[in-house]
Amino acid sequence: MLPAPSRLTGSDNFRLVTRKGRRAGRPRLVVHAITAEEVAGFGALGIDAVKVDPVMTDAGAVPRVGFVVSKAVGNSVVRHRVARRLRHVVRDRLGTVRPGCTLVVRALPSAASAASAELGGDIDSAFRRLRLCRANGDSGTATDKQTDTATGGAQ
């Protein structure tokens, strides 16, 4: 379970992140992301963001995450299993995401047959592509540490 301040709720917030944010597609999921600075910039441009949660414009706020798992992924049992796996994977990586970021993780049908480790690899890859990790560049995940060990620290 994600901590309450880290949960993205409200259709308007989901819509803003998926339509105005950046995205990184991976084989099993798509991550949509928007930063507080980008949301604040929309207000300056006159874009109507009246129903958006004010926390989305706070650059120091904890990262917030929402999940979308459609019927294309599978029946109810499969969808809930995928959502639980994604929540678990993202919860472990939430401390590596820059403050003020808002994310929507959308599962693709191939996520239904994926192991948690595969989903974790896709999440890590999407976070790197979107440059969501904290300034030190170390996401602190076991996958990155294994890669660094295997490559001798060279990237």
DRENVOGU-979113 format. One line per 10 residues: number of its first residue (from 1); their letters; for each residue y, x, z of N, C-alpha, C, O. Coordinates in Angstrom, 1 decimal, padded with zeros to 4 digits. Atoms other than C-alpha are relative to their C-alpha. Layout:
N
NUM) A) Y X Z Y X Z Y X Z Y X Z  ...;
END
This chain:
155
1) MLPAPSRLTG) -001.2 000.8 000.0 000.0 000.0 000.0 001.2 000.9 000.0 001.3 001.9 000.7  -001.3 -000.7 000.0 003.5 001.2 -000.8 000.9 -000.4 001.1 000.8 -001.6 001.5  -000.9 000.4 -001.0 006.1 001.3 001.9 001.0 -001.1 -000.6 001.3 -001.0 -001.8  -000.9 001.1 000.5 008.4 -001.8 001.6 001.3 000.5 -000.8 001.6 -000.1 -001.8  -001.1 -000.4 000.7 011.5 000.2 000.6 -000.3 000.6 -001.4 000.6 000.8 -002.2  000.4 -000.6 001.3 009.6 001.8 -002.3 -000.6 -001.0 -001.0 -000.9 -000.7 -002.1  000.5 001.0 000.9 008.5 -001.5 -003.8 001.1 -000.6 -000.9 002.2 -001.0 -000.4  -000.9 000.6 000.9 010.3 -002.8 -006.9 -000.3 -001.5 -000.1 -001.5 -001.8 -000.4  000.2 001.5 000.1 010.7 -006.6 -006.8 001.0 -000.6 -000.9 002.1 -000.1 -001.1  -000.9 000.7 000.7 012.4 -009.1 -008.9 000.0 000.2 -001.5 000.0 001.4 -002.0;
11) SDNFRLVTRK) 000.2 -000.2 001.4 012.1 -009.8 -012.6 001.2 000.6 -000.7 001.1 001.3 -001.7  -001.2 -000.7 000.6 015.7 -008.7 -013.3 -000.1 001.5 000.1 000.3 002.2 -000.8  000.1 -001.4 -000.2 015.0 -005.3 -011.9 -001.1 000.6 -000.9 -000.8 001.6 -001.5  001.0 -000.4 000.9 011.8 -005.0 -013.9 000.5 000.1 -001.4 000.3 001.0 -002.2  -000.5 000.1 001.3 013.6 -006.1 -017.0 001.0 001.1 -000.3 001.0 001.7 -001.4  -000.9 -001.1 000.2 016.4 -003.6 -016.5 -000.7 001.4 -000.3 -000.3 002.1 -001.2  000.7 -001.3 000.1 014.0 -000.6 -016.1 -000.7 000.0 -001.3 -000.6 001.1 -002.0  000.8 -000.1 001.2 011.8 -001.5 -019.0 000.9 -000.1 -001.3 000.5 000.5 -002.3  -000.8 000.1 001.2 014.6 -002.4 -021.4 001.1 001.2 -000.2 001.4 001.6 -001.3  -001.0 -001.0 000.0 017.3 000.2 -020.5 -000.4 001.4 000.4 000.3 002.4 000.1;
21) GRRAGRPRLV) 000.5 -001.3 -000.5 015.3 003.0 -019.0 -000.7 000.8 -001.1 -000.9 000.4 -002.2  000.8 -000.8 000.9 013.5 005.9 -020.6 -001.5 -000.2 000.2 -001.8 -000.8 001.3  001.4 000.2 -000.2 009.8 005.8 -021.1 -000.9 001.2 -000.6 -000.4 001.9 -001.5  001.0 -001.0 000.4 006.8 008.1 -021.5 -001.3 -000.6 -000.1 -001.9 -001.1 000.9  001.3 000.6 000.2 003.6 006.8 -023.0 -001.1 001.0 000.1 -001.0 002.2 -000.4  001.1 -000.8 -000.2 000.3 008.2 -022.1 -001.2 -000.8 -000.4 -001.1 -002.0 -000.7  001.2 000.7 000.5 -003.3 007.3 -023.2 -000.3 -001.3 000.8 -000.8 -002.3 000.3  000.4 001.1 -000.8 -003.8 004.9 -020.3 001.1 -000.8 000.7 000.9 -001.8 001.3  -001.2 000.7 -000.7 -000.3 003.9 -019.1 001.3 000.4 -000.7 001.4 001.4 -001.4  -001.4 -000.3 000.4 003.4 003.9 -019.9 000.8 -000.1 001.3 000.7 -001.0 002.1;
31) VHAITAEEVA) -000.9 000.0 -001.1 006.0 004.9 -017.3 001.4 -000.2 -000.5 001.9 000.6 -001.4  -001.4 000.2 000.3 009.5 003.5 -017.6 000.8 000.4 001.2 000.4 000.2 002.3  -000.8 -000.5 -001.1 012.2 005.1 -015.5 001.5 -000.1 -000.3 001.9 000.0 -001.4  -001.5 000.0 000.1 015.9 004.8 -014.8 000.5 000.5 001.3 -000.1 000.3 002.4  -000.6 -000.6 -001.2 018.1 006.7 -012.4 001.2 -000.9 000.5 001.7 -001.7 -000.3  -001.1 000.8 -000.6 020.8 005.3 -010.1 001.3 000.3 -000.8 002.1 -000.6 -001.0  -001.2 -000.3 000.8 023.4 007.2 -012.2 000.1 -000.8 -001.3 001.1 -001.2 -001.7  000.0 000.7 001.3 022.3 005.5 -015.4 000.3 -001.5 000.3 001.0 -002.1 -000.5  -000.3 001.4 -000.3 022.4 002.0 -013.7 001.5 -000.1 000.3 002.1 -001.1 -000.1  -001.4 000.1 -000.4 025.9 002.7 -012.3 000.8 000.2 -001.3 001.9 -000.5 -001.4;
41) GFGALGIDAV) -000.7 -000.1 001.2 026.9 003.8 -015.8 000.1 -001.3 -000.8 001.0 -001.5 -001.6  000.0 001.3 000.7 025.9 000.4 -017.2 001.1 -000.9 000.5 001.7 -001.6 -000.3  -001.1 000.8 -000.5 028.4 -001.3 -014.9 001.3 000.5 -000.5 002.2 -000.3 -000.8  -001.2 -000.6 000.5 031.1 001.1 -016.1 000.2 -000.4 -001.4 001.4 -000.5 -001.9  -000.1 000.4 001.4 030.3 000.1 -019.7 000.2 -001.5 -000.2 000.4 -001.9 -001.3  -000.1 001.5 000.1 030.6 -003.6 -018.9 -001.3 -000.7 -000.3 -001.2 -001.9 -000.6  001.3 000.7 000.2 026.9 -004.3 -019.3 -000.3 -000.9 001.2 -000.1 -000.4 002.3  000.2 000.9 -001.1 026.0 -007.3 -017.3 -001.2 000.3 000.8 -002.4 000.2 000.4  001.1 -000.3 -000.9 023.9 -006.2 -014.4 000.2 -000.7 001.4 -000.1 -000.1 002.4  -000.4 000.7 -001.2 025.0 -008.8 -011.9 -001.2 -000.3 000.9 -001.0 -000.2 002.2;
51) KVDPVMTDAG) 001.1 000.3 -000.8 021.5 -009.7 -010.7 -000.8 001.2 000.5 -001.9 001.0 001.1  000.7 -001.2 -000.4 020.4 -006.1 -010.2 000.2 000.3 001.4 001.3 000.2 002.0  -000.1 -000.4 -001.4 019.6 -005.0 -006.7 000.9 001.2 000.2 000.8 002.2 -000.5  -000.9 -001.1 -000.3 022.4 -002.8 -005.3 -000.6 001.3 000.3 000.0 002.3 000.1  000.7 -001.2 -000.4 019.9 -000.3 -004.1 -000.3 000.9 -001.3 -000.4 002.1 -001.2  000.3 -000.8 001.3 019.3 000.7 -007.8 001.2 000.9 -000.4 001.0 001.7 -001.2  -001.2 -000.8 000.3 022.8 002.2 -007.9 000.2 001.1 001.1 001.1 001.9 000.9  -000.1 -001.0 -001.1 022.3 004.3 -004.7 -000.8 001.3 -000.4 -002.0 001.2 -000.4  000.7 -001.2 000.4 021.5 007.9 -005.8 -000.8 000.6 001.1 -001.6 001.5 000.8  000.7 -000.5 -001.1 020.2 008.7 -002.3 -001.2 -000.8 000.4 -001.9 -000.5 001.4;
61) AVPRVGFVVS) 001.0 000.9 -000.4 017.8 005.8 -002.1 -001.4 000.5 -000.3 -001.6 001.4 -001.2  001.4 -000.4 000.2 014.0 006.3 -001.9 -000.4 -000.5 -001.4 000.1 -001.6 -001.8  000.5 000.5 001.3 012.3 006.0 -005.3 -000.7 -001.3 000.1 -001.4 -001.6 001.1  000.7 001.3 000.0 011.1 002.5 -006.1 -000.9 -000.1 -001.2 -000.6 000.3 -002.3  001.0 000.1 001.0 008.1 001.6 -008.1 -000.5 -001.5 -000.1 -000.7 -002.1 000.9  000.6 001.3 000.2 006.8 -001.6 -009.7 -001.2 000.2 -001.0 -001.2 001.2 -001.8  001.2 -000.1 000.8 003.5 -002.2 -011.6 -000.1 -001.2 -000.9 000.1 -002.3 -000.4  000.2 001.1 000.9 002.7 -004.3 -014.7 -001.4 000.2 -000.5 -001.7 001.2 -001.2  001.4 000.0 000.5 -001.0 -005.0 -015.4 -000.3 -001.3 -000.7 -000.5 -002.3 000.0  000.2 001.3 000.7 -001.4 -007.6 -018.1 -001.4 -000.4 -000.2 -002.3 000.3 000.1;
71) KAVGNSVVRH) 001.4 000.5 000.3 -004.4 -009.7 -019.1 -000.7 000.8 -001.0 -001.9 000.7 -001.1  000.6 -000.9 001.0 -005.0 -007.3 -021.9 -000.9 001.0 000.6 -001.8 001.5 000.0  000.8 -001.0 -000.8 -006.4 -004.9 -019.3 -001.3 -000.5 000.3 -002.3 000.2 000.3  001.3 000.6 -000.4 -009.2 -007.3 -018.3 000.2 -001.2 000.8 001.3 -001.8 001.0  -000.1 001.2 -000.8 -010.0 -010.2 -016.1 000.6 000.3 001.4 001.1 001.5 001.6  -000.8 -000.1 -001.3 -008.5 -010.7 -012.6 -000.6 001.1 000.8 000.2 001.9 001.4  000.6 -001.0 -000.8 -011.0 -008.4 -010.9 000.4 001.4 -000.5 000.8 002.3 000.3  -000.3 -001.3 000.6 -010.4 -005.5 -013.3 001.5 000.3 000.2 001.9 001.4 000.5  -001.4 -000.2 -000.2 -006.6 -006.0 -013.2 000.4 000.4 001.4 001.2 001.3 001.6  -000.4 -000.3 -001.3 -006.4 -005.9 -009.5 -000.6 001.4 000.4 000.0 002.1 001.2;
81) RVARRLRHVV) 000.6 -001.3 -000.2 -008.7 -002.8 -009.4 000.9 001.1 -000.6 001.2 002.1 000.1  -000.9 -001.0 000.6 -006.4 -001.0 -011.8 001.3 000.1 000.7 001.8 001.2 000.9  -001.2 000.0 -000.7 -003.3 -002.1 -009.9 -000.2 000.8 001.3 000.7 001.6 001.7  000.2 -000.7 -001.3 -004.8 -000.8 -006.6 -000.1 001.5 -000.3 000.5 002.3 000.5  000.1 -001.5 000.3 -005.7 002.6 -008.2 001.3 000.6 -000.4 001.7 001.6 000.1  -001.4 -000.5 000.3 -002.2 002.9 -009.7 000.8 000.2 001.2 001.6 001.1 001.4  -000.8 -000.1 -001.2 -000.6 002.1 -006.4 -000.4 001.2 000.9 000.5 001.9 001.4  000.4 -001.1 -000.8 -002.7 004.7 -004.6 000.4 001.3 -000.6 000.9 002.2 000.1  -000.3 -001.3 000.7 -002.1 007.4 -007.2 001.5 000.2 000.1 002.0 001.3 000.4  -001.5 -000.2 000.0 001.7 006.8 -007.3 000.5 000.2 001.4 001.4 001.0 001.7;
91) RDRLGTVRPG) -000.4 -000.2 -001.4 002.0 006.5 -003.5 -000.1 001.5 000.4 000.7 002.0 001.1  000.2 -001.4 -000.3 000.6 010.0 -003.2 001.0 001.0 -000.6 001.2 002.1 -000.1  -000.9 -000.8 000.7 003.2 011.3 -005.6 001.5 -000.4 000.2 002.4 000.2 -000.4  -001.3 000.6 -000.1 006.2 009.3 -004.5 001.0 001.0 000.6 002.2 001.0 000.3  -000.9 -001.0 -000.6 007.6 012.2 -002.4 000.4 001.1 -001.0 001.4 001.8 -000.7  -000.4 -001.0 000.9 007.8 014.4 -005.5 001.1 -000.6 -001.0 001.7 000.2 -001.7  -001.0 000.6 000.9 010.1 011.9 -007.4 001.4 000.1 000.6 001.6 -000.1 001.8  -001.4 -000.2 -000.5 013.9 012.5 -007.2 000.5 -001.3 000.6 000.1 -002.4 000.1  -000.5 001.3 -000.6 015.7 010.0 -005.0 000.9 -000.7 -001.0 001.5 -000.1 -001.9  -000.8 000.8 000.8 017.5 007.2 -006.7 -000.7 -000.5 -001.3 -000.1 -001.2 -002.1;
101) CTLVVRALPS) 000.8 000.4 001.2 014.8 006.8 -009.4 -000.7 -001.3 000.2 -001.2 -001.6 001.3  000.8 001.2 -000.1 013.3 003.4 -010.2 -001.0 000.0 -001.2 -000.6 000.3 -002.3  001.1 -000.1 000.9 010.0 003.3 -012.0 -000.8 -001.3 -000.2 -000.9 -002.1 000.7  001.0 001.1 000.3 007.8 000.7 -013.7 -001.2 000.7 -000.7 -001.0 001.3 -001.7  001.2 -000.5 000.6 004.2 001.7 -014.4 -000.7 -001.1 -000.7 -001.1 -002.1 000.0  000.7 001.1 000.7 002.6 -000.4 -017.1 -001.4 000.5 -000.5 -001.5 001.5 -001.2  001.4 -000.4 000.3 -001.2 -000.2 -017.5 -000.3 -000.4 -001.4 000.0 -001.5 -001.8  000.5 000.4 001.4 -002.7 -000.2 -021.0 -001.5 -000.3 000.2 -002.1 000.0 001.2  001.4 000.4 -000.1 -006.2 -001.6 -021.7 -001.0 001.1 000.3 -002.0 000.9 001.0  000.9 -001.1 -000.3 -007.8 001.8 -021.5 000.0 000.4 001.4 -000.9 001.2 001.9;
111) AASAASAELG) 000.0 -000.3 -001.4 -006.8 002.1 -017.9 -001.1 -000.7 000.8 -001.5 -000.3 001.9  001.1 000.7 -000.7 -009.6 -000.4 -017.0 -001.2 000.9 000.2 -001.9 000.7 001.2  001.2 -000.8 -000.1 -012.3 002.2 -017.6 000.3 001.4 000.5 -000.6 002.3 000.5  -000.4 -001.3 -000.4 -010.3 005.2 -016.3 -000.3 000.2 001.5 -000.2 -000.7 002.3  000.2 -000.3 -001.4 -011.1 007.0 -013.1 001.4 000.3 000.6 002.4 000.5 -000.1  -001.3 -000.3 -000.7 -008.3 007.6 -010.5 000.5 001.3 -000.4 001.7 001.5 -000.5  -000.4 -001.4 000.3 -008.2 011.3 -011.4 000.7 000.0 -001.4 001.7 000.6 -001.6  -000.6 000.1 001.4 -007.5 010.4 -015.1 001.4 -000.7 000.1 002.3 -000.3 -000.6  -001.3 000.7 -000.1 -004.7 007.9 -014.1 001.0 001.0 000.7 002.2 001.0 000.3  -000.9 -000.9 -000.6 -003.3 010.6 -011.8 000.5 001.1 -000.9 001.7 001.4 -000.9;
121) GDIDSAFRRL) -000.4 -001.0 001.0 -003.2 013.1 -014.6 001.0 -000.6 -001.0 002.0 000.1 -001.4  -001.0 000.6 000.8 -001.4 010.6 -016.8 001.3 -000.2 000.7 002.4 -000.1 000.1  -001.2 000.2 -000.7 001.1 009.8 -014.1 000.8 001.4 000.1 002.0 001.4 -000.1  -000.6 -001.3 -000.1 001.8 013.5 -013.5 000.6 000.5 -001.3 001.8 000.9 -001.3  -000.5 -000.3 001.3 002.2 014.1 -017.2 001.3 -000.8 -000.4 002.2 -000.2 -000.9  -001.1 000.8 000.3 004.6 011.2 -017.6 001.2 000.4 000.9 002.3 000.4 000.4  -001.1 -000.4 -000.9 006.7 012.3 -014.5 000.6 001.3 -000.6 001.8 001.5 -000.5  -000.5 -001.3 000.6 007.0 015.8 -016.1 000.8 -000.3 -001.2 001.9 000.3 -001.4  -000.7 000.3 001.3 008.0 014.4 -019.5 001.3 -000.7 000.3 002.3 -000.4 -000.4  -001.2 000.7 -000.3 010.6 012.2 -017.9 000.9 000.8 000.9 002.0 000.3 001.3;
131) RLCRANGDSG) -000.7 -000.9 -000.9 011.8 015.0 -015.6 000.4 -000.7 001.3 001.5 -000.6 001.7  -000.2 000.8 -001.2 011.4 012.9 -012.5 -000.2 000.8 001.3 000.1 000.4 002.3  000.3 -000.8 -001.2 010.2 015.7 -010.2 001.3 000.6 000.6 002.3 000.8 -000.1  -001.1 -000.5 -000.7 012.5 017.1 -007.6 000.5 001.3 -000.7 -000.3 001.9 -001.5  -000.7 -001.2 000.6 014.8 020.1 -008.5 -000.9 001.2 000.0 -000.7 002.1 -000.9  000.8 -001.3 -000.1 012.3 022.8 -007.4 -001.1 000.1 -001.1 -001.7 001.1 -001.2  000.9 000.0 001.1 010.0 021.8 -010.3 -001.5 -000.1 000.5 -002.4 -000.3 -000.3  001.4 000.1 -000.5 006.9 021.7 -008.0 -000.2 -001.4 000.4 000.4 -001.9 001.4  000.3 001.4 -000.4 005.4 018.3 -007.9 -000.9 -000.1 001.2 -001.0 -001.1 001.8  000.8 000.0 -001.2 003.1 019.4 -005.1 -001.4 -000.6 -000.1 -002.1 -000.8 000.9;
141) TATDKQTDTA) 001.2 000.7 000.1 000.1 017.6 -006.5 -001.2 001.0 -000.2 -001.0 002.1 -000.6  001.1 -000.8 000.1 -003.4 019.0 -006.4 -000.3 000.5 -001.5 -000.7 001.6 -001.7  000.2 -000.3 001.4 -003.6 018.9 -010.2 000.8 001.2 -000.5 000.3 002.0 -001.2  -000.9 -001.1 000.3 -000.6 021.2 -010.6 -000.5 001.3 000.6 -000.4 002.3 000.0  000.5 -001.2 -000.6 -002.0 023.6 -008.1 -001.2 000.6 -000.6 -001.4 001.8 -000.7  001.2 -000.4 000.7 -005.3 023.7 -009.9 000.3 000.7 -001.3 -000.2 001.7 -001.7  -000.4 -000.6 001.3 -003.6 024.4 -013.2 000.7 001.3 000.2 000.4 002.3 -000.5  -000.6 -001.2 -000.3 -001.5 027.1 -011.6 -001.0 001.1 000.3 -000.9 002.2 -000.1  001.1 -000.9 -000.3 -004.6 028.7 -010.2 -000.8 000.5 -001.2 -001.1 001.6 -001.3  000.8 -000.3 001.2 -006.5 028.5 -013.4 000.7 000.9 -001.0 000.1 001.7 -001.7;
151) TGGAQ) -000.7 -000.8 001.0 -003.7 030.0 -015.5 000.7 001.2 000.6 001.4 001.9 000.0  -000.6 -001.2 -000.6 -002.7 032.6 -013.0 001.5 -000.2 000.4 002.2 000.8 000.5  -001.4 000.3 -000.4 000.6 030.8 -012.2 000.9 000.0 -001.3 002.0 -000.5 -001.2  -000.8 000.1 001.3 001.8 031.1 -015.9 -000.1 -001.3 -000.6 -001.2 -002.0 -000.5  000.0 001.3 000.6 002.8 028.0 -017.7 000.2 000.1 -001.5 000.2 -000.9 -002.2;
END
